[in-house]
Amino acid sequence: MTFDPLLPWPILGVAVVLTLGATTLRLRDDDRPRLPAFRSLAMFVLVAFIALDPAIDGGTVAALRSDADVLFVIDTTGSMAAEDYGDGAPRLDGVRADIIALIAEFPGAHFGLITFDTSARMVVPWTTDVGAVSTAVELLRQERTIYTRGSALGLPIPAIDRALPRTDDGSRYSVVFYVSDGEQTADGDEPDLRALRPSVSAGAVLGYGTPEGGRMRLFAGRDDTLDPYIHDPETDADAVSRIDERTLELIADDLDVPFVHRTEPGGIAELASDVADGASTELGDSRDGDRRLYWIPAFGVVALALWQFAVTAFEVAEARRAIGRPRRARRWAR
């Protein structure tokens, strides 16, 4: 059996503690009947079980099928770890959150993931496995500082060219999300992605960073240590990375897609929705899935609620009989 909580675990934990505390206080009161307390506790347990959304194997779900091929091209050079996203978080934190949100807007699509730093590689080949793509995104890390050779924003062009279009019949809706801070620190010309424009139906260039910039930590390949910041020998101080919006806008013009500056969480759904509107989605063949079990405790909740309603109605009727009902004057009987 698996669980997919509808509420965060901390909220469920607080609700359990409060309910158990309230039930204990009621049971300690000898002047009050205990049955209502146990009935309320049983109702809460069943509702909590529903909130856990239990499931077992053996179900089927109708799979969605889309003509969208969504390719994420992500800069993982050291500058993408600069701490100027939101309230001082690394830029890659924002990248992960945005990509996960974008994936959710393209049900049934094929996804691919290319990363580039000292080299460009297709980390996730075309797949409809959302779990695999999401896991790869969550595992995104900056390149190891010892291997850095600077940022070359045109480096992923051959990899993108090989990946798009996914089919040769022109029936696919090719979406590209190019993700970077726009810094071009490696030797070479400015990136020119115009040759890719015929293969791109839609997408966006997502830019991370601020004009003020942020410091970047050294990365040795481990997340369990707090590495010091990268040192700039020219200034004899911590190196600072700043967004280059001009270069990102040039890339957006090359691909004929919008440039979106991302500085804090939220607001990505509207962009994703506009891009996803161009894709065609339909029901495909059924596939194996989970069999949801929430309806079983739901019957128990309904039964307990009806029991409580009946008890309350009986108590109200008894109270009315105890105080007596006012008699209406019957004019017709005079």
C-alpha positions, 0 to 999 in steps of 0.5 A: 500500500502506498500513500500520497498525502493531500496535505503536508505531513506537518499539518497532518501531525499537528491535527493528530496532536490537537485531536488526541489532546481534545479527546483526552480532555473530554474523556477525563470529564466524568460528567460527560458521556464518553461515546460522543468522544469516541465517535468524534475520534473515529470520524477524525481517524477516517478523515485522516486516512482519506487525507493520506490518499491510500492506494494499492496496485492493480488499477488502470488510468486513462493516459493522456497523449500530447503532440508536444516535445518539451526540451529543457536546456539548462546551464549548470555552470558554477554561476548558476549557483550564485545566491541571488534568487528569491531571498538569497537562494542559489539560482538552481533552486529556482530552476528546479522549482520552475522546471517541475512546475512546467512539467505539470503543464504538459500532460502526456508530452515527451520530455528531454533534458540537456545540461551544459557546462564544460560540455553538453549532454542529453541527460534524459532522452525523450520520454513520457516518464514524468517521474524520471524527468522530475528526478533528474531535475531534482538532482541537478547540481552545478559543475564541480568547480575544479573542472570549470572552464567558463560559460559558453552559451552556444555549447548546447547548439549541436545537442539541441539540433540532434534532439529536434525535431523528434520526428521528421514528419512535422507533426510534433509541437517542439517546445524549448525552454533555454535556462541560463543566467546569460553569462558568457565567460569562455572565449568565443563568439556570442551564441547564435541559435538562429539555425535552430529556429525552424525546429522550435514551435514555442518555448521561452528563455528563462533568465536567472540572477540579478544585476547586483549579482550573487556569490557562488560557493565552490562545489566539490561534488558533495552536498553534505559540506558547506564549501567556501565561496569562489575567489576572484584573484583579480579583485582579491574578493569573493567572485560575483556573478550577474545576469546578462539580460542582453545576451539572453534576449538575443538568444530569445530573438534567435529562437523567436520565443519570449525572454522571462526574467525569473527572480523569485518563486511563482508566476510560471504557470501563466507562461506555461499555460500560454505555451501549452495551449499550442499543443494538442492533447487527447486520451490515449490507451489505458495504462497500469496505475494505482487503485485508490482506496479513499472511498472505503473510509469515506463510507465510514465517515458518512455512517458516523455523520448520519449517526451523529445527526440522528443523535442530535435530532433525538436530543433536540426533540427531547429538549423540546418535549421537556420545555413544552411547545407553545400552543397556537390559537386555532381561530377556526375552532372558536 
